[in-house]
Amino acid sequence: MSVSVIVLAAGMGTRMNSDTPKVLHHVASAPLLHHALTAARSLEPARIVVVTGHGAEDVAKAATAFDEACECVVQDPQLGTAHAVSMAAPLLADMSGEAIVLYGDTPFIRPETLEAMLHARARHSVVVLGFEAKDPGRYGRLIADGETLHKIVEYKDATDEERAVTLCNSGVLCASAKVMFDLISKVENSNVAGEYYLTDLPELARAQGLSAGVVICDESETLGVNTRAQLAEAEAAFQSRARAEALENGVTLTAPETVFFALDTHIGRDAIIGANVLFGPAVTIESGAEVKGFCHLEGCHISRGAVVGPFARLRPGAELAEDVHVGNFVEIKNAILDEGVKVGHLTYIGDADIGEFTNIGAGTVTCNYDGVMKHRTKIGKRAFIGSDTMLVAPVTVGDDALTASGSVITDNVPAEAVALGRAKQVNKPGLATALMTRLKAIKAAKGKA
């Protein structure tokens, strides 16, 4: 079955009090738009069309960054939800399958819910997603008999009897592309706002002898984000769900409430995550790895048996092979650490390749940046890098080589060699006592002045 997804992402979001388009505000280290696109991609759609408006260029850039196959159209002027969907009609004119409308500011619609809507299409020409609201407030009401939907009534137009209904409209809608755009062409704007509303489609469908139906989801899926407070609420909801899923999937979280996941965090079974760990985008942790407390990870891959932290930072491009150990106050960026490498503490490894079973001493720095360009450090297998070694890239240290503590390494080190690159130590007998006596006298004299 061919499916097209239309994601409405044109709104300004004035209640966010922000110059940033609403759908580009982040939840779980990703724009709200990416959450909606994640749900869309779960259907393996033939086409994804994102309808932009406010900040159109930035929204389109974010959409194609998520999936370069996304197609973007601009709604200008913005004349309602039906008008927004109609912007996608020229792009989908040749599509004969299903079309689903999602919203860029509604991040938590589950793939299973969208599948249920597609299945309901076997019984109804138009399918609307509804939810039972604890506090219906000013939501549009779904007037239904079982799963048969008669109409959607906006709160301001509802009678007292209709306002007592708790089945509310999420806005998500499914129909064949042909039927959807045919019905939209019949929507009128004879309302106070002078806008064209997607909510008119069920009633228009029934007027043509077509059936409209409703699929009900949990209210938590329909959480929309219109304010900063709702953004914080969405973050909390995502983290709660992500923690529960991690635990269910066999991940140990020693203090679940202190761990924060990103939208695309992947953690294997039997991994252990300590307290106060923060995941940025694009992190994969294989089964059996451990991340100790107070670590910050983004754009990295940690293999089976590796141990990271506490207090470590892995930045984009960090690749840790099996049984690597990265200890406290270590930062790794754009570097590949092969099997069994140990970087115990107080070290920066950037733009580097480190061979298997090499040991990096405390205070080591790969000096990778010359102020204009980045340069790479290569360290072979089973090497030993002494504490406080400065590796001035580009530089190569061979297999089984050793650098002496406190060295500044500016030339390549051959395999099995010892490199010592520090100034010669000079001892001055008795000078310490004389120097201290002189300094104390100067301090005393200043105190009397």
N, C-alpha and C positions, 0 to 999 in steps of 0.2 A: 504494500500500500504506500503510495507516494504522499508525503506530508510536507507542507510548507508552513513555516512559522513566521508570524508577523509580530515584532516586538515594538510596542509603542514607547518611545523614549524622547518625546518632544517637549515635555513640560519644563517650565522654568523653575518651579519649586520655590516660590517666593517665601514660604514659611520657613525654609531652611536658613533664610537671612544670609545668603552666600552668593558670590559671583560664579561659583562652580555649578555647572548643571546638576540637577538633583541626582540623576542616575549615575553620576561619577563620584558621588560620596561613597566612602568605603565601609564595608562590613567584612570582617575576616580577611583583611589585607587585600581586598578586591573590590572594584566598583560594583555597586548594586546591579548595574547592567550585566556584568559577568555572571552573576547568580542566575539571572533570568536566561541568559544564553546557555548556561550549563544545563538548565532544565530543558531548553529547546533542543540542545544537541543530543540529549538522551534519547530522543525520538528518531535519531539518524535522519533528519529531514533532508529533502532534496534541495530546498532553498530556505535561507533565513534572511528576512528583510527587516531592517531596523529603521523605524520612522523617526527621524531627528527633527529638531526645531531649535530651541534655545541652545546655544553653544554647539551647533550642528557639526562643525569641523572637529571639535574635540571629542564629541560623542562618536562620530564615525571612526575616528582614529582608534578609540578604545574598543569599538566593535571589531574592527579588522585586526587589531592586536590580539584579540581573543581567538578569532577565526577569520583568516583572510578571505574565506568564501562568503562572509557576510556582505549583503548588499544594502546600501543605505540610500534613503530618499529623504528629502526635506519637506516638512509640512509648514508652509508659509503662505497665507496666514493660518493660524490654528483655530479651526472652526468645529471642534468637537471630536469625539472618539471615532464616530463613523467616518467622518471626513479624513481623520488620520489613517484609518485602515484603507480608505480608497486610494491613498497615495501609493500603495503597493500594487494596485490593480494592473498598471502597465507592465510591471516586472513579472507578474504572475499570470498574465493573460493566456499563456500557453499551458498552464498547469491544470490537469484534470483531476487531481487527487484532493486530499483534505487540506484545510487551512485552519490553523489555531492562532488566536490572538492572545499574546501575553503582554505584561507590563514591566517596563524596566525598573520600576520602583517597588515591585512586589517580588521579593527575592526567594521566597520559600515554597513555591509550588513544587510538589514532588513529582518525579517521573511517573510513579505509579498512578497518580491522579490524572495526569495527561493521558496515560494509556487507557484508563477507565472512560475518559471522555471519548476517545476514539472508538472504543468498543460500543459505547452508547449510540454512536452514529449509525449503527446497524438498525436502530429502532426509531431514530429521530433525525430529521433533516438539520435541525439546529440544536446544539447542546450547550447549555450554560453551566458554569461551575458556581455552586452555591455553598453556603455554610450556615450552620445554626449559631447565631450570635448571642453571647451572654448579655450584651448590651447593644441592641440593634441600632440605637442612636439614629443617625440620619442616613444610614445605608438605604439603597434601593431594595425594595422587598420583592421576593419571587412569589408570585401567586401560582401555586401548583397543586396538583392532585396526584399524590404519589410522585412518580418521576415525570409525569406529564406537566409541562410548564405552559400556563395560559398567557402570562404577561409579566413584565417587569414594571413595577410602579416606583417612580422616584418619591422620596419621602415627602417632598413639598406638595406633590400631587395626590398623595395617598389619603384615603378616608381613615377615620379612627379605627375601623375594623381592620383595614389593611396594615395600619401602623402597628397593630398588635401582633402581626406575623413576625416570627423571629428568623425565618429563612431568608437570608440576605444574598445580594448579588456581589460576586467577586470581580466581575468584569471580564473574566476569562471566557472565551467563547470559541466553539468549534463548529464547522460546517464544511461542505465541499466548497472549494474555491469558487466554483461557478455560482452556486447558490448564494454564497456570502456576498459576492460583489453585485449580483443581481438584486438582492434585497437592499444592499446599501444604496444602490441607485434610486431606490424608492423612498429613502428616508427624507423627511422634511425637517425644516428648522423652525417650525411654528411654535416656538417656546420663548420664554422670557430672555434667555441668553442668546437666542438666534443661532444656536449650534445644532450640529447633526450628531445624534447620539446612537451609539451601537446598541443601547438597551432597547431600541425600537424593533430590532430584528425578530425576536420571537413572535411578537404580535403580527408583524408583517408576514411572517412565514405562515402563521395559522390562517391569515386572511386569504392566502393563496392555496389553502388546503394542505399545507405541509405541517409536519409534526415538530413540536419543540419539546425538549426534555431537559432535565436537570440532573447533574451529578453532584453529590454532596461530599465535601472534604472537611477536615478538621479546621476550625477557625484559625489555628496558628499558622496554617499555610498561606492564609490570605493577608497576613500582616503587610500593610503598605507603609512606606516611609515618606512622610511629608514634613517632619520637623526634626530638629536635633534630638529631642527626647525620644522620638520614635526610632531614630537611627541607633541610639544607645540601646533601646529595647530590642531592636533587631540583632545587634551584636550579641547581647546576652542570650537571646533565643538561639542564635546559631551556635554559640559556644556550648550551651547546655546540650544541644542535640549532638554536636560533634564529640563531646566527651562521652556521652552515653553510647554512641556508636563505636568509639574506640574501645571502651571497656567490653562491649558486647562482642567485638571482633578479636578479643584476646590480648589486648594491649594493657600493660600494667601502668596505671597512673597513680603515683603515690599520694598526690594531693590534687585530685581532678579539678577542683575549683580554681586552682592557680595556673593551670595550663591553658594557653590560648592558641587555637588552631587557625590556619588560613583555609581559604576555600578549597585549595588543591593539595592539602597535606595528605601524604600517603604513609601509613605506618604498618609494618608487618606484624603478624601474630608473635607473641612472646617478647616483643620489644618492651623496654622499661623506660618510662619517662618520669623524671623526678619533678620536684616542686618548682614552680615559677619558671617554667620553660615557655618561651615565646617563639612560635613558628611564623615566619614570613612566607611569601609566596614560593612555590616550586621546591618543596622539601620532600624527599623520599627517604624513609628509614626502613631498612630491611629487617626481617624477623631476627630476633635474638640480639639486636643492638641495644645499647643503653645510652641514654642522654641524662646526665645527672643535673641537679638543680641549677637554676639561674643561668641557663644558656639561651642564646639568641641565635636562631638558625634561619637562613633564607637562601634559596637557590642552590641547595647542596644535596649530596647523596651520601648516605652512611650505610655501609655494608654490614652484613651479618658478623656478629662478634665484636664489632667496634665499640669503644667506650669514649664518650665525649663529656668533658666537664669535670667538676662544676665550673661555673663562671667562664665558659668558652663562647666564642663567637665564630660561627661559620657563615661566610658571605658567598655571594653567587660564584659558581664555578668550583667550589670546594668538593672534591671527590675523594672519599675515604674508602679504601679497600677493606677486606676482611681483617679483623683483629687489630686494626689501628687504634692507638690510644692518643687522644688529644686531651690534655689536662687543663688545669685552672689558669685563667688569664692568658689563654692562647687565642690568637685570631688567625683564621685561614681564609684566603681569598684566591680564587682562580688558580687552584693548585691541586695536583694529583698526588695523593699519598698511597703508595703501594702497600701490599700486605705486611702487617706487623710493624709498621713505622710507629715510633714513639716520639711524641712532642709533649713533654711533661708539663711545662709551665713557663709563663712569662715570655712568650715568643710570638713573633709575627712571621707568618709564611705567606707570601704573596707572589703570584706568577711563578710557580715553581713545579718541578717534577722531582719527586723523592722516591728512590728505589726501595725495594722491600727490605725490611728489618733494619733500616737505618735509625739511628738514635739522634735526636736533636736536643742539645743541651739548653738549659735555662738561659733566657736573655738573648737568644739568637734572633737575628733580623735578616731577612732577605731584602736588601736595599734595591728595590725594583724600579724606582721612579727617579729620573734625572731632572725633573722639573718640566719636561716636555713629553717624554715618551716612557712607556713601561718596558722593562727588560726582564728576561726569564733566567731563573737559576735552575740548574740541573744537578742533582745529587744522586750518585749511583747506589748500588745495593750494599747493605751492611756497613755503610759509612758511619763514622762517629763525629758529630759536630760539637766541639767543645763549647762550654757555657760562654755567653757573651761574644759569640762570633758574629761579625758583620760580613755578610756575603754580598759584595757589591756587583750586582748583575750588569751585563750578562757574564755569568761565570759558571764553570762546570767543576764538580768535585767527583772524582772517579770512584769505582767500586772499592770497598774496603779501605778507603782513605780516612784520614783523621785530621781535624783542625784543632790546634791548641787553643785553650781558653783565652779569651780576650783578643783574638786575632781579627784583623781586618783583611779579608781575602779579596784581592783584586785580580788575581791571575788564576787560570785553571790549575786544578790540583790533580796530578796523575793518579791512577789507580794504585792503591796500597801505599801511597806516600803520606808523610806527615807535613802539614803546612803550618808554619808559625809566622804570623805577620803582625807582631806587636813591637813597640819601642823597647830598646834595651833598658833594663832596670839599673838605676845607679843609687847606691846607698851612701849617705853622708854621716859618718859616725859623730854622735854627740850633737848634731845640728837641731834635733827635735827639742831638746831641753833648752838650748840657747834661744831658739825661736819663740818657744812658749813664754819664757821669762821676759823676753822683749815685748811681746804682745800684751802680757798682763800689766807691764809697767805703763804702756801707752794707754791702756784702758783705765788704770788708776789715775793717771794724770788728767784724763778727760773728766773723770768724776769729780776732781777737785776744782776744775775750772769753772 
